[in-house]
């Protein structure tokens, strides 16, 4: 539980032709990338996420548009604005998170450290609090 979710900035390479940003597992992102998915077409009033994980770490990148992410690890609550394809939220398993305020053109890319496993998800906030206090989240 020592890891803390944080924002990092990616390098942006570009010239008159446009821009390029590189992401590499265990280099740019501090874990092996085992799964990639993206969220799009969400309405402004929709909240996504509303869970934590036992082990999965994620990197959230808003490659188009913008959205906000609320983080809660019982020690601190924080809201993060993702509004640039070079801004990455490194999301640790020990953070309950919600994504919301999606712009109409939002595409939120998520890179995950583990393959999908329904047993890795904690969907009930009260259970999350109990598990977190016991130190059962990696």
Helices and strands as residue ranges (DSSP letters): E 6-9, E 13-15, E 18-20, E 35-40, E 48-53, E 58-64, E 67-72, E 77-82, E 87-91, E 96-100, E 107-112, G 118-120, E 121-122, H 125-134
